[in-house]
Amino acid sequence: MSAQTLTDTVVADLVADATAAPSMHNAQPWLFRYTRGDRTLALRADFERAMPAADPTTRALHVGCGAALLNLRVSAAHHGLAVATTLLPAPSDPAFLAAVRLDAGFDAPRDRADEALRALHPAIADRHTSRYPFDEQPIPDEVRARLVSAARTEGADLAFLVPPHLETVLDLIRDAEGYDRGDPAREAEQEHWTRYTKTDAPVDGIPDYAFGPRDASERATNRDFTGTGAPAGRARVLFERRPQLALLSTADDRPADWLRAGQALERVLLTATLDSVSTSFATQPVEWPDLRWVLRDPVHGTGNPQMIIRMGYGPTGPRTPRRRLDRVLTIEP
């Protein structure tokens, strides 16, 4: 792609793909600024969308922005653009998370229109969080291997949980869900990002049509977005007896690692989507420091837990709303 064909429309397409990424409570805590002169997209954190009760360190905010960054790289590859990405390019400006030089020179480290990234592009539009029951069909070993490799490509580890560690983590998820319900600040924060479509026209947050049903056995791993005020008549169904969970971890636990975790997360999710594997999240214990460290395998576990992913075969989940591009993208000379 030449300099003449890198138009504002292409830049808007890149950012539209980027903003399809998941984020905590669908807060979409990102802003993009494109400078035509140096053909660079800046990814910035929108700290007004931070969650000080559940995410006081902004770890989850960084993970969400990292997922958007991976989508941006996939979209650039789809458009035939090579990119050079620099994480945290201005240490004095913590909101400046990444600089992405589009169609960078050959002397720069970059994704050279990476075919593996390009192949993920169709999954961006199809990836949705599914809070519905999955069936009991196990994910084949070859698919699991592809997902582990996807995380490793972005500098993270992905481990599928097996007994007895799986049972421990399931207990921690349920404990954390109870802690959340008992914390007024977290409950209020979640309620702030919950949208009821009979009264709202949502552009962010979790709409009621994406809540999913309640587990009749009260053992589901999904976060219950109805909180303590569950509406009457909400469907109750049985979920899978033994969820297939994977733990995403990084060697270190600094903002750059959180951004890498987000890129690894989205690469895993897009790879799963191409393999017809549905996904959702069970991040409640990751958000409680005392529980987060217990998530690691007591025998073989290393690293810093960043995300718990639930995977399986079942409904793909509905599309959730996104902010308008003119609210998240600024283009400058």
C-alpha positions in Angstrom: 0.0 0.0 0.0 1.5 3.3 -1.0 1.5 6.6 0.9 -1.2 7.9 -1.5 -3.6 5.1 -0.7 -3.3 5.2 3.1 -6.4 7.4 3.3 -8.4 8.5 6.3 -11.0 5.9 5.3 -8.4 3.1 5.7 -7.3 4.5 9.1 -11.0 4.6 10.2 -11.3 0.9 9.0 -8.3 0.0 11.1 -9.7 1.7 14.2 -13.2 0.2 13.7 -11.6 -3.3 13.8 -9.5 -2.3 16.8 -12.6 -1.3 18.8 -14.3 -4.6 18.2 -12.0 -6.0 21.0 -13.4 -7.0 24.4 -12.8 -4.9 27.5 -13.9 -5.2 31.1 -17.7 -4.5 31.3 -17.4 -3.4 27.6 -16.2 0.0 28.8 -14.0 0.4 25.7 -11.3 2.4 27.5 -9.3 3.5 24.4 -8.7 6.5 22.3 -6.8 6.7 19.0 -5.0 9.6 17.4 -3.7 9.4 13.8 -1.0 11.8 12.6 -0.9 11.9 8.8 2.6 13.5 8.7 4.4 10.5 10.3 1.7 7.9 9.5 1.4 6.9 13.2 -1.5 5.8 15.2 -1.3 6.5 18.9 -3.3 4.3 21.2 -4.2 6.1 24.4 -6.0 5.0 27.6 -9.3 6.7 28.4 -8.9 6.8 32.1 -12.3 8.3 32.5 -13.5 4.8 31.7 -11.4 3.2 34.4 -12.9 1.2 37.3 -11.2 2.2 40.5 -13.1 -0.3 42.7 -12.6 -3.5 40.6 -9.5 -2.5 38.7 -7.5 0.0 40.9 -4.2 -0.6 39.2 -5.8 -0.3 35.7 -4.4 -3.8 34.8 -7.7 -4.9 33.2 -7.9 -1.5 31.4 -4.5 -2.2 29.9 -5.5 -5.8 28.9 -8.5 -4.4 27.0 -6.4 -1.9 25.2 -3.9 -4.6 24.4 -6.7 -6.6 22.8 -7.6 -3.6 20.7 -4.0 -3.2 19.7 -3.9 -6.8 18.4 -7.0 -6.2 16.3 -5.3 -3.1 14.9 -2.3 -5.2 13.8 -4.6 -7.8 12.3 -6.5 -5.2 10.4 -3.2 -3.6 9.2 -2.1 -7.0 7.8 -5.5 -7.4 6.1 -4.9 -4.0 4.4 -1.4 -5.0 3.3 0.3 -2.6 5.8 3.4 -3.4 7.6 3.6 -1.8 11.1 6.1 -1.0 13.7 4.7 -1.1 17.2 6.2 0.6 20.3 4.7 -0.1 23.7 4.6 2.7 26.3 6.7 5.1 24.1 6.6 8.0 26.6 7.1 6.9 30.2 6.2 10.3 31.5 2.7 9.9 29.9 1.1 6.8 31.3 -2.0 7.2 29.1 0.2 6.8 25.9 0.0 3.0 25.6 1.4 2.4 22.1 2.6 4.0 18.9 1.9 2.2 15.7 3.8 3.3 12.7 1.9 2.3 9.5 3.8 1.0 6.5 7.1 1.5 8.4 10.4 1.5 6.7 12.3 -1.7 6.1 14.9 -0.8 8.8 12.2 -0.9 11.5 11.1 -4.0 13.5 7.6 -4.7 12.3 4.8 -7.1 11.3 5.5 -7.5 7.5 1.8 -7.9 6.6 2.0 -11.1 8.6 0.1 -13.9 6.9 -0.8 -15.4 10.3 -2.3 -12.1 11.4 -4.0 -11.6 8.1 -5.7 -15.0 8.4 -7.3 -13.9 11.7 -9.1 -10.9 10.2 -12.5 -12.6 9.4 -12.8 -13.6 13.1 -12.8 -9.9 14.3 -16.4 -9.5 13.2 -17.5 -12.9 14.4 -15.9 -13.0 17.9 -18.4 -12.3 20.6 -18.5 -13.1 24.3 -21.0 -16.0 24.9 -22.5 -16.2 28.4 -24.6 -19.2 27.4 -24.2 -22.9 28.2 -21.7 -24.9 26.2 -22.0 -28.6 25.5 -19.8 -31.3 27.0 -17.7 -31.9 23.9 -14.0 -31.6 24.7 -11.9 -29.2 22.7 -9.5 -31.4 20.6 -5.8 -31.5 21.5 -4.9 -30.0 18.1 -7.1 -27.0 18.7 -5.8 -26.5 22.2 -2.3 -26.6 20.8 -3.1 -23.8 18.3 -4.5 -21.7 21.1 -1.5 -22.2 23.3 0.7 -21.3 20.4 -1.3 -18.2 19.7 -0.7 -16.9 23.3 3.0 -17.8 23.1 3.4 -15.8 19.9 2.4 -12.7 21.8 4.7 -13.5 24.8 2.2 -15.1 27.2 1.4 -18.6 28.5 -2.0 -20.3 28.1 -2.7 -23.4 30.3 -5.8 -25.5 30.2 -6.8 -26.4 33.7 -7.1 -30.0 34.8 -8.3 -31.5 38.2 -7.7 -30.9 41.0 -6.5 -27.4 40.0 -9.7 -26.9 37.9 -11.9 -27.5 41.0 -9.8 -25.0 43.0 -10.2 -22.3 40.4 -14.0 -23.0 40.0 -14.3 -22.5 43.8 -12.3 -19.3 43.6 -14.5 -17.9 40.8 -17.6 -18.5 42.9 -16.0 -17.1 46.0 -15.0 -13.9 44.1 -18.5 -13.6 42.7 -19.8 -13.6 46.2 -17.2 -11.1 47.3 -18.3 -8.8 44.5 -21.9 -8.9 45.6 -20.8 -8.0 49.1 -18.8 -5.0 48.0 -21.1 -2.0 47.5 -18.5 -0.1 45.5 -17.9 -2.9 43.0 -21.7 -3.6 42.8 -22.3 0.1 42.0 -19.5 0.1 39.4 -20.9 -2.9 37.7 -24.4 -1.4 37.7 -23.0 1.7 36.1 -21.9 -0.4 33.1 -25.1 -2.4 32.9 -27.6 -1.4 30.1 -31.3 -2.2 30.0 -32.4 -1.8 26.4 -36.0 -0.9 27.2 -34.7 2.4 28.6 -31.2 2.8 27.2 -29.8 3.1 23.6 -26.4 1.5 24.6 -23.1 2.5 22.9 -21.0 0.7 25.6 -21.4 -1.4 28.7 -23.2 -4.8 28.9 -26.7 -4.8 27.4 -29.3 -7.0 29.0 -29.6 -9.2 25.9 -26.0 -10.3 26.5 -26.4 -11.3 30.1 -27.2 -14.9 29.3 -29.3 -17.1 31.5 -28.7 -18.1 35.1 -27.3 -21.5 35.9 -30.0 -23.6 37.5 -27.3 -25.3 39.6 -25.8 -22.0 40.7 -22.3 -23.2 39.6 -21.8 -21.1 36.4 -18.5 -19.3 35.9 -20.0 -16.3 34.2 -20.2 -12.9 35.9 -23.8 -12.2 36.8 -24.5 -8.7 35.5 -27.9 -8.6 37.2 -26.0 -8.4 40.5 -28.2 -8.4 43.6 -31.2 -7.1 41.8 -31.9 -10.1 39.5 -35.1 -9.5 37.5 -38.0 -11.8 38.0 -38.6 -14.4 35.3 -35.0 -14.6 34.1 -34.3 -17.9 32.4 -32.6 -20.6 34.5 -30.8 -23.4 32.6 -28.1 -26.0 33.3 -24.6 -25.1 32.2 -21.8 -27.6 31.4 -20.9 -29.8 34.4 -17.1 -29.3 34.0 -16.3 -26.0 32.2 -13.2 -26.0 30.0 -11.1 -23.2 31.4 -7.7 -21.8 30.4 -5.5 -19.5 32.4 -3.5 -16.8 30.6 -0.3 -15.7 32.4 2.7 -13.5 31.8 6.2 -13.7 33.3 6.1 -10.2 34.7 3.3 -8.0 35.9 3.9 -4.4 34.7 1.9 -2.2 32.3 3.8 -3.5 29.3 3.1 -7.1 30.4 -0.6 -6.2 30.7 -0.6 -4.9 27.1 1.1 -8.1 25.9 -1.5 -10.1 27.8 -4.2 -8.3 26.0 -2.7 -9.0 22.6 -2.2 -12.6 23.5 -5.8 -12.8 24.8 -7.2 -11.4 21.5 -5.0 -13.6 19.4 -6.3 -16.6 21.4 -9.9 -15.5 21.0 -9.7 -14.9 17.3 -7.9 -18.2 16.8 -10.7 -19.9 18.8 -13.4 -18.2 16.7 -11.8 -19.6 13.5 -12.0 -23.0 15.1 -15.7 -22.6 16.0 -14.9 -22.4 19.7 -17.1 -20.1 21.7 -15.5 -18.1 24.6 -16.3 -16.0 27.6 -14.4 -14.8 30.7 -14.3 -15.7 34.4 -12.1 -12.9 35.7 -13.7 -12.4 39.1 -10.8 -13.9 41.1 -8.2 -12.1 39.0 -9.7 -8.9 40.3 -9.1 -9.8 44.0 -5.4 -9.7 44.8 -5.6 -12.3 47.6 -7.3 -14.7 45.2 -5.3 -13.9 42.1 -2.1 -15.6 43.3 -4.0 -18.7 44.4 -5.1 -19.2 40.8 -1.7 -20.6 39.8 -1.2 -24.3 39.7 0.3 -25.2 43.1 2.7 -27.7 41.5 3.7 -26.4 38.1 2.3 -22.9 38.1 4.5 -19.9 37.3 3.9 -16.4 36.1 1.2 -13.8 36.8 -2.4 -14.7 36.1 -4.0 -12.2 33.8 -7.2 -13.8 32.5 -9.4 -16.9 32.9 -11.0 -17.9 29.6 -14.0 -20.3 29.4 -14.2 -22.2 26.1 -16.4 -24.7 24.5 -19.0 -25.4 21.8 -22.3 -23.6 21.9 -23.9 -20.3 21.0 -21.5 -17.6 19.9 -23.2 -14.8 21.8 -24.7 -11.6 20.5 -22.9 -8.5 19.1 -22.5 -5.8 21.8 -22.6 -2.1 21.1 -19.5 0.0 20.2 -18.8 3.8 20.6 -19.0 5.8 17.4 -15.6 6.3 15.7 -15.8 10.1 15.9 -15.8 9.6 19.7 -12.6 7.5 19.8 -10.6 8.6 16.7 -8.9 11.9 16.1 -7.0 12.6 12.8 -4.4 15.3 12.7 -2.2 16.7 9.9 
